[in-house]
Amino acid sequence: NAPRGGGKGIRFVDNEDDLRNAYVQVTNEVVGSPIFIMQLCKNARHIEVQIVGDQHGNAVALNGRDCSTQRRFQKIFEEGPPSIVPKETFHEMELAAQRLTQNIGYQGAGTVEYLYNADTNEYYFLELNPRLQVEHPVTEGITGTNLPSTQLQVAMGIPLYNIPAIRMMYGKDPEATDPIDFLEERYLDINTHVIAARITAENPDEGFKPTSGSIERIKFQSNPNVWGYFSVGANGGIHEFADSQFGHLFAKGPDRESARKSLVLALKEMEVRGDIRNSVEYLVKLLELDDFKANNIDTSWLDGILKEKSVTVDVANDDVVV
């Protein structure tokens, strides 16, 4: 594995010969990066805890996200709260993340990532990602906090317990300044669910192979339950050296099923026209699979679907780029 993100430098090996070959591949893929070996965790969920540390030794956990729907170790859907994890187990994960944040003196927003086995209710530390992640609006949607604003206030030296949004999350007077013991006190129950979908210039029928080309039009209208943003507009395009993601949708509801239905409707109403292939119709089909509805997935779920080609998208002849 290599600390570059984007799923690069990750290989599965179960014998010495494959290990030697994989080592050469990884050194060429992520030149100059340290390489380390981890035990394989099967049937794993990718669970994250959003943390923020301040300049005064405080660390707060702002709930977390479930990012288990992945292809080639890259996220497709992100959702929160991570409802697959029992409440008390997730609280233990939050406390562990907070203690780590305090012990290393981390300041600002970051993400502590875990692998979680739902069958055994066990979790394993992956890494502390020292930045604001692209899916951070999931956390904002379920906690009511503005993460960039929180980062700025932390950088100004304001203690976490004096930030109004965090105080409100804990049921405190937003204008008061009394300290909050984040390791002892619990925030209010989360009553919203958010599911996010990454919009990419990829061909899902070829294992999400990146595509490039011009974009003539993007048709999307935000509503009270779904909002989105895009890095390109009409008459724009995706060049071959760009990251394939060019949009992100976030759907909310009082529970997971409500958020899922809102996201499906928004994706069905969305239109992207141009030279690129995109994943929108494929995402709808994934969201409507029984396994996704039942939250019965893991990090290998989508790769298995792609390998078996059990989900396909019909493309009109006039939409095919040759």
Secondary structure, DSSP 8 states (H G I E B T S, - for coil): --TT-TTTT-----SHHHHHHHHHHHHHHSTT---------TTEEEEEEEEEE-TTS-EEEEEEEE---EETTEESEEEES-TTS-HHHHHHHHHHHHHHHHHTT--EEEEEEEEEETTTTEEEEEEEE-S--TTHHHHHHHH---HHHHHHHHHTT--GGG-HHHHHHTT--TT------TTTS-------EEEEEEEESEEGGGTSEE--EEEEEEE---BTTEEEEES--TTEEE-TTS-SEEEEEEEEESSHHHHHHHHHHHHHH-EEEESS--SHHHHHHHHTSHHHHTT---TTHHHHHHHHT-S-----GGG---
